[in-house]
Structure formats: structure tokens, C-alpha cells
Amino acid sequence: MSIVDQAEQQTERQIRVRQVTHVQASWTEQQRGGDGAFTFQLVLDNGADEYILRPTAHDAQVLLGLMRRSDRAFFDLERKVLMFGNLSIK
């Protein structure tokens, strides 16, 4: 591996806040007739990294609302914080 490749990999590891470029939402049945579980796969910087959220049903509803009202989102990998930019207040 070249020095340039090593430097690039080190830079990638140092990036702690990434833009959410895609979200894959799913729901999984836990038990027949019972509650299920929501999963949001956050694709960060077009696939440079990813993170899985497992929100409650209420939190999933709130997150979807924030995603609709925001023109972009960022995820802090170190602190596990999802941040929304330019929220519409209408």
C-alpha cells in the first residue's frame, strides 16, 4: 500500500461527522401478532460509512417528520447524534 493510500485511509478514519445521503427504513416482525422493530440504515457520504438506528415506533415517527422537514442531515459517529440542517418551520 502506498503512502498516499495510507494517508487517505487515516483521513477517512478521522472523519467523525458525515452527511446522511440515503436512509433505508425497514420494519421487522418480532413475534406473530406482536410489536415489531423499526430499523433505519443511515448511508453516510454515499457509502463511505453506515450506521444502524433502532428507534421506538414513536421515535421513528418523529425522525421521519424531521427528515421530511430538513434538506439535509448529518450523523456524528463518535457521539451517535443525528443532526438536521435547515428545518422548515412551517
C-alpha positions in Angstrom: 0.0 0.0 0.0 1.4 3.4 -1.0 1.9 6.3 1.4 -0.9 8.2 -0.4 -3.3 5.3 0.2 -2.3 5.0 3.9 -2.8 8.8 4.3 -6.2 8.6 2.7 -7.3 5.7 4.9 -6.1 7.6 8.0 -8.1 10.7 6.9 -11.2 8.6 6.4 -10.9 7.1 9.9 -10.6 10.6 11.4 -13.8 11.9 9.9 -16.4 11.7 12.7 -19.3 13.7 11.3 -20.7 12.5 7.9 -23.6 13.6 5.8 -26.5 11.2 5.6 -27.0 10.6 1.9 -29.6 7.8 2.0 -31.9 6.2 4.5 -33.2 2.7 4.2 -36.1 2.1 6.6 -37.5 -1.3 7.5 -39.8 -2.9 10.0 -39.3 -6.4 11.3 -42.0 -8.6 12.9 -40.7 -9.8 16.3 -43.5 -12.2 17.1 -46.7 -13.1 15.2 -49.3 -10.5 16.1 -46.9 -8.7 18.4 -45.0 -5.5 18.2 -42.3 -5.1 15.6 -39.0 -3.3 15.4 -38.0 -0.4 13.2 -34.6 -0.1 11.7 -33.1 2.9 9.8 -29.9 2.2 8.0 -28.1 5.6 7.5 -25.9 5.6 4.5 -23.2 8.2 5.1 -21.3 10.1 2.5 -22.6 8.0 -0.4 -21.5 4.7 1.2 -18.2 5.8 2.8 -19.7 4.6 6.1 -23.1 3.5 7.5 -24.9 3.3 10.9 -28.0 1.4 12.0 -30.6 3.1 14.2 -33.2 1.0 16.0 -35.8 3.7 17.2 -39.0 3.0 19.0 -42.2 3.5 17.0 -42.7 7.0 18.4 -39.1 8.0 17.7 -39.3 6.6 14.2 -42.4 8.8 13.5 -40.5 11.9 14.9 -37.4 11.1 12.8 -39.4 10.7 9.6 -41.0 14.0 10.3 -37.6 15.7 10.8 -36.3 14.0 7.6 -39.2 15.4 5.6 -38.7 19.0 7.0 -34.9 19.1 6.5 -32.9 19.5 3.4 -30.0 17.5 4.8 -28.9 15.5 7.8 -25.5 14.7 9.4 -24.5 11.9 11.8 -21.8 12.2 14.4 -20.3 8.7 14.6 -18.4 9.4 17.9 -21.3 10.9 19.9 -24.1 8.9 18.0 -26.0 12.2 17.3 -28.3 12.7 14.2 -28.4 16.4 13.3 -30.8 18.0 10.8 -30.0 21.1 8.8 -32.2 23.9 7.5 -35.5 22.7 9.1 -38.6 24.3 7.6 -40.6 25.9 10.4 -43.9 26.0 8.5 
